[in-house]
Amino acid sequence: MIKGLAITPPVLGRISIGKVVEKNGMRLPEKDDQFTITSQIQTKDGWVLHPVDEQLRKDQGGKIRTIPVRLLFNDPGLNFRAEYCLFDRTSGRPLCVGNGDTCKRSTSEGLQSLPCPSPDGCPMAKGGACKPYGRLNVAIGDDDLLGSFVFRTTGFNSIRTLTARLSYLQALSGNRLACLPLEIRLRGKSTRQSHGTPIYYVDLILRTGLSMEEALNQANALDLARRDAGFEQAALDAAAQKGLLNGAFEDSDDEAEQVLEEFYPEAPTTTQPQAGSQIGYISRKARREQPTLHELIMQRAQGLQDQPAPPNN
């Protein structure tokens, strides 16, 4: 196994709430009131829809509000990984990942383990640079037992709800989380911050039409059938845990652009805008050509090393 490379669950496609649209030459995230399921192929017109999107949309009258799923693992923390993440907004690479207690941070001296005071108490997190960031992997259909679709979110409501549901469902099923018939459901709510406008978040529940007793009976039957066939769920969970711990950061360079598009709209320039314009923006290409925050840190450290030593008094 290549050291330093986090081995994550295989991904067949993406689940999102909303999409990225082009406005005035900028690609910006646009919220929606439905799920969209895409493949991993992106063209100039956007992400290519996965075939399962069309089928679910037809079954639900045009808008996908629920998706029947199963989980890959019994351990809630393997199905849904959530932490505080600070990304370099130029490259999309993670610079610091923490859980509110400890963090892994890329510094001029290399990767370091440091205390994590959470975004409210961290000077690096000013301006909303550090966000809660969660990734949920679910299986849709029975074609690929180990293949998954990933839902990424920086929303507190989705993160809090999914964390609670996974913990509760694991407990009441007797650690048979991977055998439960489940669905992810889009829910809406209004908050003081939303000024009456609905905001949408993701919930994880038993499939529609099943009582708790029926769902547990199905989970027990599937668990027994898998055991009889030699399926080692505990070994699968252990292998997944080992793979995730193999790297410092979960997101790869290939996913950097997706992170920037979904969670970091085009940033305003630091230069003065031209007369008559409201604000200046830099393009994604220009941002990629600028030095990253990590590179600036390294350049600053190198500059200090190159300075001559002060004379002795």
Secondary structure, DSSP 8 states (H G I E B T S, - for coil): --TT------EEEEEEEEEEEEETTEEEEEEEEEEEEEEEEEETTEEEE-HHHHHHHHHTTTSB-EEEEB-S-SSHHHHEEEEEEEE-TTT--EEEEE-SSEEEEEETTEEEEEE---GGG-GGGGGGTEEEEEEEEEB-SSS-SS-EEEEEE--HHHHHHHHHHHHHHHHHTTS-GGGS-EEEEEEEE--TTTTT--EEEEEEEE-TT--HHHHHHHHHHHHHHHHHTT--HHHHHHHHHHHHTTSS-SS-GGGHHHHHHHH----B-SS---TT-S--B--HHHHHHS--HHHHHHHHHHHHHHS------
